[in-house]
Amino acid sequence: MSKWRCTVCGYVHDGANPPEKCPKCGAPAEKFEQVDEERVKLIDRSRLSNYLHQELYSLLERVKEVGARGEQDNLDPGCVGIFRKAQ
């Protein structure tokens, strides 16, 4: 699949053709340039990296929540220590 970059704002569109107008800044299709294959690979890797970053952030937030609940339970000193570290 081709990628097209808006030369006005940098928005990247995936598709066989550029959009009629940029959804970010409203620039017309003529302001889009096709992205070369090397840059397409970099964009795809960047999107994957961003996805993984957000996934990890969400998991770490969940770990923090579980740690707080475990610390509040306060049953076992060894567990409480791990719960505190998790936070």
PyMOL Python script that loads the backbone (N, CA, C, O; Angstrom):
from pymol import cmd

cmd.read_pdbstr("""\
ATOM      1  N   MET A   1       0.838  -1.176   0.000  1.00  0.00           N
ATOM      2  CA  MET A   1       0.000   0.000   0.000  1.00  0.00           C
ATOM      3  C   MET A   1       0.889   1.247   0.000  1.00  0.00           C
ATOM      4  O   MET A   1       1.882   1.310   0.725  1.00  0.00           O
ATOM      5  N   SER A   2       0.537   2.201  -0.790  1.00  0.00           N
ATOM      6  CA  SER A   2       1.294   3.447  -0.874  1.00  0.00           C
ATOM      7  C   SER A   2       0.997   4.351   0.309  1.00  0.00           C
ATOM      8  O   SER A   2      -0.046   4.245   0.955  1.00  0.00           O
ATOM      9  N   LYS A   3       1.929   5.231   0.571  1.00  0.00           N
ATOM     10  CA  LYS A   3       1.748   6.255   1.591  1.00  0.00           C
ATOM     11  C   LYS A   3       1.987   7.612   0.932  1.00  0.00           C
ATOM     12  O   LYS A   3       2.846   7.756   0.062  1.00  0.00           O
ATOM     13  N   TRP A   4       1.217   8.589   1.363  1.00  0.00           N
ATOM     14  CA  TRP A   4       1.294   9.943   0.837  1.00  0.00           C
ATOM     15  C   TRP A   4       1.465  10.902   1.999  1.00  0.00           C
ATOM     16  O   TRP A   4       0.760  10.796   3.003  1.00  0.00           O
ATOM     17  N   ARG A   5       2.401  11.844   1.871  1.00  0.00           N
ATOM     18  CA  ARG A   5       2.665  12.805   2.931  1.00  0.00           C
ATOM     19  C   ARG A   5       2.240  14.196   2.498  1.00  0.00           C
ATOM     20  O   ARG A   5       2.577  14.658   1.408  1.00  0.00           O
ATOM     21  N   CYS A   6       1.489  14.858   3.382  1.00  0.00           N
ATOM     22  CA  CYS A   6       1.084  16.243   3.129  1.00  0.00           C
ATOM     23  C   CYS A   6       2.312  17.122   3.328  1.00  0.00           C
ATOM     24  O   CYS A   6       2.933  17.091   4.390  1.00  0.00           O
ATOM     25  N   THR A   7       2.663  17.901   2.320  1.00  0.00           N
ATOM     26  CA  THR A   7       3.840  18.768   2.416  1.00  0.00           C
ATOM     27  C   THR A   7       3.567  20.020   3.245  1.00  0.00           C
ATOM     28  O   THR A   7       4.488  20.778   3.550  1.00  0.00           O
ATOM     29  N   VAL A   8       2.321  20.235   3.605  1.00  0.00           N
ATOM     30  CA  VAL A   8       1.966  21.397   4.425  1.00  0.00           C
ATOM     31  C   VAL A   8       2.125  21.076   5.918  1.00  0.00           C
ATOM     32  O   VAL A   8       2.761  21.826   6.658  1.00  0.00           O
ATOM     33  N   CYS A   9       1.533  19.943   6.349  1.00  0.00           N
ATOM     34  CA  CYS A   9       1.533  19.642   7.790  1.00  0.00           C
ATOM     35  C   CYS A   9       2.237  18.340   8.167  1.00  0.00           C
ATOM     36  O   CYS A   9       2.464  18.093   9.352  1.00  0.00           O
ATOM     37  N   GLY A  10       2.589  17.497   7.185  1.00  0.00           N
ATOM     38  CA  GLY A  10       3.288  16.247   7.474  1.00  0.00           C
ATOM     39  C   GLY A  10       2.400  15.045   7.703  1.00  0.00           C
ATOM     40  O   GLY A  10       2.901  13.945   7.934  1.00  0.00           O
ATOM     41  N   TYR A  11       1.085  15.229   7.643  1.00  0.00           N
ATOM     42  CA  TYR A  11       0.156  14.101   7.811  1.00  0.00           C
ATOM     43  C   TYR A  11       0.478  13.016   6.780  1.00  0.00           C
ATOM     44  O   TYR A  11       0.759  13.322   5.622  1.00  0.00           O
ATOM     45  N   VAL A  12       0.436  11.742   7.205  1.00  0.00           N
ATOM     46  CA  VAL A  12       0.705  10.614   6.309  1.00  0.00           C
ATOM     47  C   VAL A  12      -0.591   9.848   6.074  1.00  0.00           C
ATOM     48  O   VAL A  12      -1.262   9.426   7.015  1.00  0.00           O
ATOM     49  N   HIS A  13      -0.927   9.677   4.796  1.00  0.00           N
ATOM     50  CA  HIS A  13      -2.139   8.967   4.372  1.00  0.00           C
ATOM     51  C   HIS A  13      -1.746   7.645   3.741  1.00  0.00           C
ATOM     52  O   HIS A  13      -0.822   7.589   2.930  1.00  0.00           O
ATOM     53  N   ASP A  14      -2.452   6.571   4.116  1.00  0.00           N
ATOM     54  CA  ASP A  14      -2.251   5.257   3.508  1.00  0.00           C
ATOM     55  C   ASP A  14      -3.315   5.049   2.453  1.00  0.00           C
ATOM     56  O   ASP A  14      -4.503   5.210   2.731  1.00  0.00           O
ATOM     57  N   GLY A  15      -2.906   4.692   1.244  1.00  0.00           N
ATOM     58  CA  GLY A  15      -3.866   4.435   0.179  1.00  0.00           C
ATOM     59  C   GLY A  15      -3.215   4.479  -1.181  1.00  0.00           C
ATOM     60  O   GLY A  15      -2.068   4.903  -1.322  1.00  0.00           O
ATOM     61  N   ALA A  16      -3.951   4.041  -2.179  1.00  0.00           N
ATOM     62  CA  ALA A  16      -3.442   4.025  -3.551  1.00  0.00           C
ATOM     63  C   ALA A  16      -3.245   5.436  -4.090  1.00  0.00           C
ATOM     64  O   ALA A  16      -2.382   5.666  -4.937  1.00  0.00           O
ATOM     65  N   ASN A  17      -4.047   6.381  -3.598  1.00  0.00           N
ATOM     66  CA  ASN A  17      -3.980   7.776  -4.038  1.00  0.00           C
ATOM     67  C   ASN A  17      -4.055   8.698  -2.829  1.00  0.00           C
ATOM     68  O   ASN A  17      -4.527   8.295  -1.766  1.00  0.00           O
ATOM     69  N   PRO A  18      -3.595   9.923  -2.988  1.00  0.00           N
ATOM     70  CA  PRO A  18      -3.729  10.862  -1.861  1.00  0.00           C
ATOM     71  C   PRO A  18      -5.208  11.213  -1.657  1.00  0.00           C
ATOM     72  O   PRO A  18      -6.012  11.072  -2.579  1.00  0.00           O
ATOM     73  N   PRO A  19      -5.565  11.667  -0.456  1.00  0.00           N
ATOM     74  CA  PRO A  19      -6.949  12.076  -0.236  1.00  0.00           C
ATOM     75  C   PRO A  19      -7.247  13.364  -0.999  1.00  0.00           C
ATOM     76  O   PRO A  19      -6.330  14.088  -1.387  1.00  0.00           O
ATOM     77  N   GLU A  20      -8.528  13.646  -1.211  1.00  0.00           N
ATOM     78  CA  GLU A  20      -8.905  14.877  -1.915  1.00  0.00           C
ATOM     79  C   GLU A  20      -8.443  16.108  -1.145  1.00  0.00           C
ATOM     80  O   GLU A  20      -8.053  17.115  -1.736  1.00  0.00           O
ATOM     81  N   LYS A  21      -8.491  16.014   0.174  1.00  0.00           N
ATOM     82  CA  LYS A  21      -7.930  17.082   0.994  1.00  0.00           C
ATOM     83  C   LYS A  21      -7.403  16.474   2.283  1.00  0.00           C
ATOM     84  O   LYS A  21      -7.887  15.439   2.741  1.00  0.00           O
ATOM     85  N   CYS A  22      -6.430  17.115   2.846  1.00  0.00           N
ATOM     86  CA  CYS A  22      -5.792  16.625   4.068  1.00  0.00           C
ATOM     87  C   CYS A  22      -6.777  16.727   5.228  1.00  0.00           C
ATOM     88  O   CYS A  22      -7.347  17.790   5.472  1.00  0.00           O
ATOM     89  N   PRO A  23      -6.977  15.615   5.947  1.00  0.00           N
ATOM     90  CA  PRO A  23      -7.909  15.651   7.075  1.00  0.00           C
ATOM     91  C   PRO A  23      -7.383  16.467   8.257  1.00  0.00           C
ATOM     92  O   PRO A  23      -8.143  16.851   9.145  1.00  0.00           O
ATOM     93  N   LYS A  24      -6.079  16.724   8.254  1.00  0.00           N
ATOM     94  CA  LYS A  24      -5.487  17.473   9.362  1.00  0.00           C
ATOM     95  C   LYS A  24      -5.493  18.978   9.108  1.00  0.00           C
ATOM     96  O   LYS A  24      -5.877  19.754   9.983  1.00  0.00           O
ATOM     97  N   CYS A  25      -5.069  19.390   7.913  1.00  0.00           N
ATOM     98  CA  CYS A  25      -4.933  20.834   7.658  1.00  0.00           C
ATOM     99  C   CYS A  25      -5.808  21.353   6.518  1.00  0.00           C
ATOM    100  O   CYS A  25      -5.920  22.563   6.320  1.00  0.00           O
ATOM    101  N   GLY A  26      -6.432  20.430   5.762  1.00  0.00           N
ATOM    102  CA  GLY A  26      -7.317  20.844   4.677  1.00  0.00           C
ATOM    103  C   GLY A  26      -6.619  21.122   3.357  1.00  0.00           C
ATOM    104  O   GLY A  26      -7.269  21.565   2.410  1.00  0.00           O
ATOM    105  N   ALA A  27      -5.314  20.877   3.262  1.00  0.00           N
ATOM    106  CA  ALA A  27      -4.588  21.109   2.013  1.00  0.00           C
ATOM    107  C   ALA A  27      -5.132  20.201   0.909  1.00  0.00           C
ATOM    108  O   ALA A  27      -5.553  19.081   1.196  1.00  0.00           O
ATOM    109  N   PRO A  28      -5.134  20.662  -0.357  1.00  0.00           N
ATOM    110  CA  PRO A  28      -5.646  19.852  -1.467  1.00  0.00           C
ATOM    111  C   PRO A  28      -4.697  18.699  -1.806  1.00  0.00           C
ATOM    112  O   PRO A  28      -3.544  18.684  -1.376  1.00  0.00           O
ATOM    113  N   ALA A  29      -5.198  17.736  -2.582  1.00  0.00           N
ATOM    114  CA  ALA A  29      -4.428  16.546  -2.961  1.00  0.00           C
ATOM    115  C   ALA A  29      -3.097  16.897  -3.618  1.00  0.00           C
ATOM    116  O   ALA A  29      -2.123  16.157  -3.485  1.00  0.00           O
ATOM    117  N   GLU A  30      -3.055  18.024  -4.327  1.00  0.00           N
ATOM    118  CA  GLU A  30      -1.824  18.425  -5.023  1.00  0.00           C
ATOM    119  C   GLU A  30      -0.664  18.690  -4.051  1.00  0.00           C
ATOM    120  O   GLU A  30       0.498  18.699  -4.459  1.00  0.00           O
ATOM    121  N   LYS A  31      -0.975  18.902  -2.790  1.00  0.00           N
ATOM    122  CA  LYS A  31       0.066  19.176  -1.793  1.00  0.00           C
ATOM    123  C   LYS A  31       0.644  17.901  -1.183  1.00  0.00           C
ATOM    124  O   LYS A  31       1.497  17.964  -0.298  1.00  0.00           O
ATOM    125  N   PHE A  32       0.173  16.731  -1.663  1.00  0.00           N
ATOM    126  CA  PHE A  32       0.689  15.458  -1.166  1.00  0.00           C
ATOM    127  C   PHE A  32       1.784  14.943  -2.088  1.00  0.00           C
ATOM    128  O   PHE A  32       1.730  15.122  -3.304  1.00  0.00           O
ATOM    129  N   GLU A  33       2.781  14.299  -1.483  1.00  0.00           N
ATOM    130  CA  GLU A  33       3.824  13.633  -2.263  1.00  0.00           C
ATOM    131  C   GLU A  33       3.883  12.176  -1.825  1.00  0.00           C
ATOM    132  O   GLU A  33       3.688  11.856  -0.653  1.00  0.00           O
ATOM    133  N   GLN A  34       4.156  11.302  -2.785  1.00  0.00           N
ATOM    134  CA  GLN A  34       4.251   9.887  -2.470  1.00  0.00           C
ATOM    135  C   GLN A  34       5.535   9.629  -1.691  1.00  0.00           C
ATOM    136  O   GLN A  34       6.592  10.172  -2.010  1.00  0.00           O
ATOM    137  N   VAL A  35       5.425   8.800  -0.677  1.00  0.00           N
ATOM    138  CA  VAL A  35       6.561   8.477   0.189  1.00  0.00           C
ATOM    139  C   VAL A  35       7.337   7.316  -0.428  1.00  0.00           C
ATOM    140  O   VAL A  35       6.744   6.336  -0.877  1.00  0.00           O
ATOM    141  N   ASP A  36       8.679   7.432  -0.448  1.00  0.00           N
ATOM    142  CA  ASP A  36       9.503   6.368  -1.021  1.00  0.00           C
ATOM    143  C   ASP A  36       9.520   5.138  -0.103  1.00  0.00           C
ATOM    144  O   ASP A  36       9.225   5.235   1.089  1.00  0.00           O
ATOM    145  N   GLU A  37       9.869   3.988  -0.673  1.00  0.00           N
ATOM    146  CA  GLU A  37       9.790   2.702   0.028  1.00  0.00           C
ATOM    147  C   GLU A  37      10.614   2.669   1.316  1.00  0.00           C
ATOM    148  O   GLU A  37      10.170   2.105   2.315  1.00  0.00           O
ATOM    149  N   GLU A  38      11.794   3.259   1.306  1.00  0.00           N
ATOM    150  CA  GLU A  38      12.633   3.258   2.507  1.00  0.00           C
ATOM    151  C   GLU A  38      11.943   4.001   3.646  1.00  0.00           C
ATOM    152  O   GLU A  38      11.969   3.563   4.797  1.00  0.00           O
ATOM    153  N   ARG A  39      11.335   5.113   3.314  1.00  0.00           N
ATOM    154  CA  ARG A  39      10.626   5.907   4.323  1.00  0.00           C
ATOM    155  C   ARG A  39       9.326   5.212   4.760  1.00  0.00           C
ATOM    156  O   ARG A  39       8.916   5.340   5.914  1.00  0.00           O
ATOM    157  N   VAL A  40       8.684   4.482   3.848  1.00  0.00           N
ATOM    158  CA  VAL A  40       7.485   3.714   4.201  1.00  0.00           C
ATOM    159  C   VAL A  40       7.837   2.704   5.296  1.00  0.00           C
ATOM    160  O   VAL A  40       7.098   2.552   6.269  1.00  0.00           O
ATOM    161  N   LYS A  41       8.957   2.023   5.130  1.00  0.00           N
ATOM    162  CA  LYS A  41       9.389   1.051   6.138  1.00  0.00           C
ATOM    163  C   LYS A  41       9.630   1.733   7.481  1.00  0.00           C
ATOM    164  O   LYS A  41       9.261   1.195   8.525  1.00  0.00           O
ATOM    165  N   LEU A  42      10.237   2.894   7.460  1.00  0.00           N
ATOM    166  CA  LEU A  42      10.499   3.643   8.685  1.00  0.00           C
ATOM    167  C   LEU A  42       9.193   4.085   9.346  1.00  0.00           C
ATOM    168  O   LEU A  42       9.058   4.009  10.567  1.00  0.00           O
ATOM    169  N   ILE A  43       8.240   4.543   8.550  1.00  0.00           N
ATOM    170  CA  ILE A  43       6.935   4.957   9.085  1.00  0.00           C
ATOM    171  C   ILE A  43       6.235   3.760   9.730  1.00  0.00           C
ATOM    172  O   ILE A  43       5.685   3.877  10.825  1.00  0.00           O
ATOM    173  N   ASP A  44       6.256   2.608   9.050  1.00  0.00           N
ATOM    174  CA  ASP A  44       5.617   1.411   9.597  1.00  0.00           C
ATOM    175  C   ASP A  44       6.276   0.981  10.908  1.00  0.00           C
ATOM    176  O   ASP A  44       5.590   0.602  11.857  1.00  0.00           O
ATOM    177  N   ARG A  45       7.604   1.041  10.956  1.00  0.00           N
ATOM    178  CA  ARG A  45       8.323   0.693  12.192  1.00  0.00           C
ATOM    179  C   ARG A  45       7.996   1.692  13.292  1.00  0.00           C
ATOM    180  O   ARG A  45       7.836   1.312  14.452  1.00  0.00           O
ATOM    181  N   SER A  46       7.897   2.947  12.938  1.00  0.00           N
ATOM    182  CA  SER A  46       7.560   3.983  13.916  1.00  0.00           C
ATOM    183  C   SER A  46       6.167   3.760  14.487  1.00  0.00           C
ATOM    184  O   SER A  46       5.950   3.909  15.689  1.00  0.00           O
ATOM    185  N   ARG A  47       5.230   3.406  13.624  1.00  0.00           N
ATOM    186  CA  ARG A  47       3.865   3.127  14.089  1.00  0.00           C
ATOM    187  C   ARG A  47       3.849   1.925  15.031  1.00  0.00           C
ATOM    188  O   ARG A  47       3.151   1.939  16.046  1.00  0.00           O
ATOM    189  N   LEU A  48       4.621   0.879  14.696  1.00  0.00           N
ATOM    190  CA  LEU A  48       4.713  -0.289  15.569  1.00  0.00           C
ATOM    191  C   LEU A  48       5.315   0.100  16.918  1.00  0.00           C
ATOM    192  O   LEU A  48       4.809  -0.291  17.970  1.00  0.00           O
ATOM    193  N   SER A  49       6.384   0.864  16.875  1.00  0.00           N
ATOM    194  CA  SER A  49       7.033   1.295  18.111  1.00  0.00           C
ATOM    195  C   SER A  49       6.079   2.113  18.981  1.00  0.00           C
ATOM    196  O   SER A  49       6.042   1.936  20.199  1.00  0.00           O
ATOM    197  N   ASN A  50       5.315   2.999  18.363  1.00  0.00           N
ATOM    198  CA  ASN A  50       4.343   3.799  19.112  1.00  0.00           C
ATOM    199  C   ASN A  50       3.264   2.910  19.722  1.00  0.00           C
ATOM    200  O   ASN A  50       2.857   3.112  20.866  1.00  0.00           O
ATOM    201  N   TYR A  51       2.802   1.920  18.949  1.00  0.00           N
ATOM    202  CA  TYR A  51       1.796   0.984  19.464  1.00  0.00           C
ATOM    203  C   TYR A  51       2.353   0.226  20.675  1.00  0.00           C
ATOM    204  O   TYR A  51       1.683   0.115  21.702  1.00  0.00           O
ATOM    205  N   LEU A  52       3.576  -0.292  20.553  1.00  0.00           N
ATOM    206  CA  LEU A  52       4.183  -1.047  21.648  1.00  0.00           C
ATOM    207  C   LEU A  52       4.389  -0.161  22.876  1.00  0.00           C
ATOM    208  O   LEU A  52       4.202  -0.606  24.009  1.00  0.00           O
ATOM    209  N   HIS A  53       4.770   1.076  22.648  1.00  0.00           N
ATOM    210  CA  HIS A  53       4.950   2.029  23.750  1.00  0.00           C
ATOM    211  C   HIS A  53       3.637   2.223  24.504  1.00  0.00           C
ATOM    212  O   HIS A  53       3.609   2.168  25.733  1.00  0.00           O
ATOM    213  N   GLN A  54       2.563   2.446  23.775  1.00  0.00           N
ATOM    214  CA  GLN A  54       1.259   2.639  24.410  1.00  0.00           C
ATOM    215  C   GLN A  54       0.791   1.371  25.124  1.00  0.00           C
ATOM    216  O   GLN A  54       0.210   1.440  26.207  1.00  0.00           O
ATOM    217  N   GLU A  55       1.045   0.230  24.518  1.00  0.00           N
ATOM    218  CA  GLU A  55       0.671  -1.043  25.139  1.00  0.00           C
ATOM    219  C   GLU A  55       1.410  -1.231  26.459  1.00  0.00           C
ATOM    220  O   GLU A  55       0.813  -1.611  27.466  1.00  0.00           O
ATOM    221  N   LEU A  56       2.708  -0.963  26.446  1.00  0.00           N
ATOM    222  CA  LEU A  56       3.509  -1.105  27.661  1.00  0.00           C
ATOM    223  C   LEU A  56       3.063  -0.109  28.722  1.00  0.00           C
ATOM    224  O   LEU A  56       2.962  -0.457  29.898  1.00  0.00           O
ATOM    225  N   TYR A  57       2.798   1.112  28.320  1.00  0.00           N
ATOM    226  CA  TYR A  57       2.326   2.132  29.265  1.00  0.00           C
ATOM    227  C   TYR A  57       1.024   1.682  29.930  1.00  0.00           C
ATOM    228  O   TYR A  57       0.858   1.839  31.140  1.00  0.00           O
ATOM    229  N   SER A  58       0.103   1.124  29.144  1.00  0.00           N
ATOM    230  CA  SER A  58      -1.172   0.642  29.686  1.00  0.00           C
ATOM    231  C   SER A  58      -0.952  -0.500  30.677  1.00  0.00           C
ATOM    232  O   SER A  58      -1.583  -0.550  31.733  1.00  0.00           O
ATOM    233  N   LEU A  59      -0.053  -1.410  30.324  1.00  0.00           N
ATOM    234  CA  LEU A  59       0.245  -2.525  31.231  1.00  0.00           C
ATOM    235  C   LEU A  59       0.866  -2.033  32.531  1.00  0.00           C
ATOM    236  O   LEU A  59       0.531  -2.527  33.608  1.00  0.00           O
ATOM    237  N   LEU A  60       1.762  -1.070  32.438  1.00  0.00           N
ATOM    238  CA  LEU A  60       2.403  -0.544  33.642  1.00  0.00           C
ATOM    239  C   LEU A  60       1.403   0.200  34.532  1.00  0.00           C
ATOM    240  O   LEU A  60       1.509   0.155  35.758  1.00  0.00           O
ATOM    241  N   GLU A  61       0.444   0.875  33.923  1.00  0.00           N
ATOM    242  CA  GLU A  61      -0.615   1.508  34.705  1.00  0.00           C
ATOM    243  C   GLU A  61      -1.419   0.450  35.450  1.00  0.00           C
ATOM    244  O   GLU A  61      -1.792   0.642  36.607  1.00  0.00           O
ATOM    245  N   ARG A  62      -1.680  -0.659  34.782  1.00  0.00           N
ATOM    246  CA  ARG A  62      -2.421  -1.758  35.414  1.00  0.00           C
ATOM    247  C   ARG A  62      -1.619  -2.346  36.568  1.00  0.00           C
ATOM    248  O   ARG A  62      -2.183  -2.644  37.621  1.00  0.00           O
ATOM    249  N   VAL A  63      -0.308  -2.520  36.386  1.00  0.00           N
ATOM    250  CA  VAL A  63       0.564  -3.032  37.451  1.00  0.00           C
ATOM    251  C   VAL A  63       0.498  -2.098  38.660  1.00  0.00           C
ATOM    252  O   VAL A  63       0.428  -2.549  39.803  1.00  0.00           O
ATOM    253  N   LYS A  64       0.522  -0.820  38.396  1.00  0.00           N
ATOM    254  CA  LYS A  64       0.443   0.182  39.471  1.00  0.00           C
ATOM    255  C   LYS A  64      -0.873   0.043  40.250  1.00  0.00           C
ATOM    256  O   LYS A  64      -0.879   0.100  41.480  1.00  0.00           O
ATOM    257  N   GLU A  65      -1.973  -0.137  39.537  1.00  0.00           N
ATOM    258  CA  GLU A  65      -3.284  -0.303  40.184  1.00  0.00           C
ATOM    259  C   GLU A  65      -3.326  -1.570  41.043  1.00  0.00           C
ATOM    260  O   GLU A  65      -3.823  -1.547  42.168  1.00  0.00           O
ATOM    261  N   VAL A  66      -2.806  -2.663  40.508  1.00  0.00           N
ATOM    262  CA  VAL A  66      -2.788  -3.919  41.252  1.00  0.00           C
ATOM    263  C   VAL A  66      -1.905  -3.781  42.489  1.00  0.00           C
ATOM    264  O   VAL A  66      -2.243  -4.280  43.562  1.00  0.00           O
ATOM    265  N   GLY A  67      -0.781  -3.106  42.331  1.00  0.00           N
ATOM    266  CA  GLY A  67       0.107  -2.876  43.474  1.00  0.00           C
ATOM    267  C   GLY A  67      -0.574  -2.094  44.579  1.00  0.00           C
ATOM    268  O   GLY A  67      -0.410  -2.409  45.758  1.00  0.00           O
ATOM    269  N   ALA A  68      -1.329  -1.086  44.214  1.00  0.00           N
ATOM    270  CA  ALA A  68      -2.037  -0.278  45.213  1.00  0.00           C
ATOM    271  C   ALA A  68      -3.084  -1.119  45.943  1.00  0.00           C
ATOM    272  O   ALA A  68      -3.229  -1.010  47.160  1.00  0.00           O
ATOM    273  N   ARG A  69      -3.811  -1.952  45.207  1.00  0.00           N
ATOM    274  CA  ARG A  69      -4.815  -2.820  45.847  1.00  0.00           C
ATOM    275  C   ARG A  69      -4.153  -3.816  46.791  1.00  0.00           C
ATOM    276  O   ARG A  69      -4.646  -4.070  47.890  1.00  0.00           O
ATOM    277  N   GLY A  70      -3.030  -4.378  46.348  1.00  0.00           N
ATOM    278  CA  GLY A  70      -2.319  -5.337  47.197  1.00  0.00           C
ATOM    279  C   GLY A  70      -1.764  -4.692  48.450  1.00  0.00           C
ATOM    280  O   GLY A  70      -1.787  -5.291  49.525  1.00  0.00           O
ATOM    281  N   GLU A  71      -1.267  -3.477  48.319  1.00  0.00           N
ATOM    282  CA  GLU A  71      -0.744  -2.772  49.486  1.00  0.00           C
ATOM    283  C   GLU A  71      -1.870  -2.459  50.475  1.00  0.00           C
ATOM    284  O   GLU A  71      -1.683  -2.558  51.688  1.00  0.00           O
ATOM    285  N   GLN A  72      -3.024  -2.085  49.956  1.00  0.00           N
ATOM    286  CA  GLN A  72      -4.173  -1.811  50.828  1.00  0.00           C
ATOM    287  C   GLN A  72      -4.619  -3.067  51.571  1.00  0.00           C
ATOM    288  O   GLN A  72      -5.043  -2.989  52.724  1.00  0.00           O
ATOM    289  N   ASP A  73      -4.527  -4.215  50.920  1.00  0.00           N
ATOM    290  CA  ASP A  73      -4.900  -5.473  51.562  1.00  0.00           C
ATOM    291  C   ASP A  73      -3.982  -5.760  52.742  1.00  0.00           C
ATOM    292  O   ASP A  73      -4.440  -6.228  53.785  1.00  0.00           O
ATOM    293  N   ASN A  74      -2.694  -5.486  52.587  1.00  0.00           N
ATOM    294  CA  ASN A  74      -1.714  -5.511  53.672  1.00  0.00           C
ATOM    295  C   ASN A  74      -1.727  -6.809  54.485  1.00  0.00           C
ATOM    296  O   ASN A  74      -1.679  -6.776  55.715  1.00  0.00           O
ATOM    297  N   LEU A  75      -1.793  -7.949  53.792  1.00  0.00           N
ATOM    298  CA  LEU A  75      -1.852  -9.220  54.510  1.00  0.00           C
ATOM    299  C   LEU A  75      -0.468  -9.783  54.808  1.00  0.00           C
ATOM    300  O   LEU A  75      -0.181 -10.161  55.944  1.00  0.00           O
ATOM    301  N   ASP A  76       0.377  -9.840  53.808  1.00  0.00           N
ATOM    302  CA  ASP A  76       1.674 -10.505  53.938  1.00  0.00           C
ATOM    303  C   ASP A  76       2.791  -9.495  53.698  1.00  0.00           C
ATOM    304  O   ASP A  76       2.819  -8.856  52.646  1.00  0.00           O
ATOM    305  N   PRO A  77       3.722  -9.334  54.659  1.00  0.00           N
ATOM    306  CA  PRO A  77       4.786  -8.331  54.497  1.00  0.00           C
ATOM    307  C   PRO A  77       5.620  -8.522  53.227  1.00  0.00           C
ATOM    308  O   PRO A  77       6.000  -7.539  52.591  1.00  0.00           O
ATOM    309  N   GLY A  78       5.909  -9.761  52.851  1.00  0.00           N
ATOM    310  CA  GLY A  78       6.673 -10.010  51.633  1.00  0.00           C
ATOM    311  C   GLY A  78       5.924  -9.554  50.386  1.00  0.00           C
ATOM    312  O   GLY A  78       6.504  -8.969  49.472  1.00  0.00           O
ATOM    313  N   CYS A  79       4.646  -9.831  50.369  1.00  0.00           N
ATOM    314  CA  CYS A  79       3.817  -9.405  49.237  1.00  0.00           C
ATOM    315  C   CYS A  79       3.684  -7.889  49.207  1.00  0.00           C
ATOM    316  O   CYS A  79       3.747  -7.277  48.141  1.00  0.00           O
ATOM    317  N   VAL A  80       3.500  -7.286  50.370  1.00  0.00           N
ATOM    318  CA  VAL A  80       3.352  -5.826  50.435  1.00  0.00           C
ATOM    319  C   VAL A  80       4.591  -5.144  49.859  1.00  0.00           C
ATOM    320  O   VAL A  80       4.479  -4.121  49.183  1.00  0.00           O
ATOM    321  N   GLY A  81       5.765  -5.704  50.122  1.00  0.00           N
ATOM    322  CA  GLY A  81       6.996  -5.144  49.562  1.00  0.00           C
ATOM    323  C   GLY A  81       6.982  -5.157  48.039  1.00  0.00           C
ATOM    324  O   GLY A  81       7.388  -4.185  47.401  1.00  0.00           O
ATOM    325  N   ILE A  82       6.522  -6.243  47.467  1.00  0.00           N
ATOM    326  CA  ILE A  82       6.426  -6.340  46.003  1.00  0.00           C
ATOM    327  C   ILE A  82       5.363  -5.383  45.480  1.00  0.00           C
ATOM    328  O   ILE A  82       5.557  -4.742  44.447  1.00  0.00           O
ATOM    329  N   PHE A  83       4.241  -5.282  46.189  1.00  0.00           N
ATOM    330  CA  PHE A  83       3.197  -4.367  45.774  1.00  0.00           C
ATOM    331  C   PHE A  83       3.710  -2.920  45.760  1.00  0.00           C
ATOM    332  O   PHE A  83       3.380  -2.151  44.857  1.00  0.00           O
ATOM    333  N   ARG A  84       4.508  -2.560  46.751  1.00  0.00           N
ATOM    334  CA  ARG A  84       5.078  -1.205  46.801  1.00  0.00           C
ATOM    335  C   ARG A  84       6.041  -0.969  45.632  1.00  0.00           C
ATOM    336  O   ARG A  84       6.038   0.099  45.019  1.00  0.00           O
ATOM    337  N   LYS A  85       6.854  -1.968  45.336  1.00  0.00           N
ATOM    338  CA  LYS A  85       7.778  -1.851  44.196  1.00  0.00           C
ATOM    339  C   LYS A  85       7.013  -1.698  42.890  1.00  0.00           C
ATOM    340  O   LYS A  85       7.441  -0.973  41.991  1.00  0.00           O
ATOM    341  N   ALA A  86       5.892  -2.374  42.790  1.00  0.00           N
ATOM    342  CA  ALA A  86       5.087  -2.313  41.573  1.00  0.00           C
ATOM    343  C   ALA A  86       4.552  -0.910  41.326  1.00  0.00           C
ATOM    344  O   ALA A  86       4.335  -0.500  40.186  1.00  0.00           O
ATOM    345  N   GLN A  87       4.345  -0.187  42.415  1.00  0.00           N
ATOM    346  CA  GLN A  87       3.811   1.166  42.274  1.00  0.00           C
ATOM    347  C   GLN A  87       4.907   2.130  41.894  1.00  0.00           C
ATOM    348  O   GLN A  87       4.650   3.323  41.729  1.00  0.00           O
TER     349      GLN A  87
END
""", "prot")
cmd.dss("prot")
cmd.show_as("cartoon", "prot")
cmd.util.cbc("prot")
cmd.orient("prot")
